[in-house]
Amino acid sequence: MTETLVRNFLPGPKENNAACYFNRAEFTDDTSMALCLADALLEREGKIDPDLIGRNILGWALRFDAFNKNVLGPTSKIALNAIRDGKPVAELENNGVTNGAAMRVSPLGCLLPARDVDSFIDDVALASSPTHKSDLAVAGAVVIAWAISRAIDGESWSAIVDSLPSIARHAQQKSR
């Protein structure tokens, strides 16, 4: 990317409730939460720690004032408020059907091998659990991470795409 391209970026459009808070060349809340996940994975040397992931996301949300800026979805708001109140992630309820976990899951796709489908689903579900525990949310996160992992392994795009419906169904059924 050239300096000229960066200088020509525009700020988020004012009429967009979430994007209006971002200046040109800034990344979104989704990327911020992916970095929170990546930081937790680095801190625990690759081990998935849902409580640390939740605290990292909450820390970002508080620093960014995400609760007041309307950049969090309803499922994330409920979960992060519970985490802020000291509730462990394991005690959080399956509280919605939004797909926010899929937005931040790319670091897992880069790190997790996709050889054992059930272990892969379990790991993605665990990493998603601070804010998204529903079967639909987990299935969405699994297909994104699965596609990334398979691409890194050198799988063809058509083979990846062909595998996604069955991976999504399996992840959804396993997460019920």
N, C-alpha and C positions, 0 to 999 in steps of 0.2 A: 504494500500500500504506500502510495507516495504522499509526501507532505501536502501537495495540492489537493488530493482527495480528502485528506483529513480536514484541511481548512475549509473545504466546501460542504462538510457535513452540516446538517441543520439540527436545531434543537427539536425536541419532541413537540408535536403540534398541540397548541393550547386547547383545542377542542377535545382532545383525548384525555380522559380522566386520569389515566396512569402515566402516559408518556409525557404529559406536560411538565413533569417534575425533572425531566432529564435534559441536560444541556447537550450540545452537539458533541459527538464522539464519546459520550458516556454509555456504558452498558446498562442493561435493564435489571429489574429485580430478579428475573429468572437467572441471569448470569451471576448475579450476586449470591443467590442461593446455591447455585452449582459450586461456586467458590467456597461457600460455607461447608458444603459436603466434602469437597476436596481437602480443605483445611483439616476437617475432622479425620479423614482417612490418613492424611500425612501425620497428624499428631499421634494417632494410634497405630502407625506403621502398617496400614492396610486393613486393620480390624474395623469392622462396622460397629460403631458405638452410637445407638440412636439418641441417647441422652445428650451426648456431646454435639451431635448433629443438630438436635433441637435447640440447645443453648447457643450454638453458633448462629443459627437462623434467627433466633430471638434477638441476639446481640446486634446483628445487622439491622433487623427491623426497628429496633429502638434507636440506633444511631441514625438511620435514614428517616425516622419518623413515619415508617410505613403504615402504621395503624391509622394515622390521621391523613395521610396522603392518598389513601384508597388504592394502594397498589397490591394489597394482599387479598386473596380470595377468601370467601366465607369459611371454608374448611380450615385454611391456614390460620385465620384470625382466632377461631375457637381453640384450636390446638395450641397456638403460641400463647394465648392468654392463660390456658391451663398450665403450660410449662412455666410461665412467669409466676404463677401462683404456687409453684413448687411441686406440681404433680409429675411423677416419673412417666416417661413415654410409654412404658409397658402398661400403665393404668389408663391411658387415654382411650376413649371410645372410638369406634368406627363412626365418624361423624359427618360423612358427606360423600358426594360422588364427583367432586371436581378433580381435575387432572394435574394439579400443581407439582406432584412428584415427578411427572414425566418431563417437566421443564428443567429440572435440575439434575437429572440422573446421568448426564454424559460422563462425569468422572468415573462412575461405576462401569460403564461400557468400555472405558479405556483400560480398566484394571482387571475386571473379572473375566476369567475364561468362560466360554459358552459351551463347554463340553458336557457338563452335567446340568441338564435343564432344571431339574428340581432344586438343586443347590443354588443355581443362578437365581431362580425365582425367589427362593427363601432370602437370599442376600439382598436382592432389590427390595423385597417387601420390608425387610428389617430397616434398610436405609430410608425407605419412604415413610416409615411408621411415625416419625415425629409429627407429621402434619397430615398424612394421607394413608389410611388403613383400608379403605374400601376395596372390594375386588376389582372394580372398574379402574380405580386410580392405580392400583398395583399392576394390573394388566397393561395399562398405558405406559407406565414407567418401564416395565419389563420389555416391551417391544422396542422402545427407544434404545435402552441399554443393550439389548440383544443385537439389534442392527449394528450398533457401533462396534460391539465386540466381534461380531462375525466379519465386519468390514476390515477391522484390524488384523484378523486372522487370514485375510486374503480371499474370503468368500466372494463370489460374484454378486453383483447387485440384484440380478434376477433371482438367484437362489435365496438371497436374504428376503426379498419381497415375497417370494412364494412361501417362505416359512412363517411369516408374521401372523397370518390368521390363526394357524394352529397353536403357535406360541401364545398368542393373546388369549385364546380359549382356555388353554391349559393353565395359564397364570391366573385367569379369572376364577376358574373352578378350584384351583389349589388355594386361593386366597379367601374363599367363602367361609 
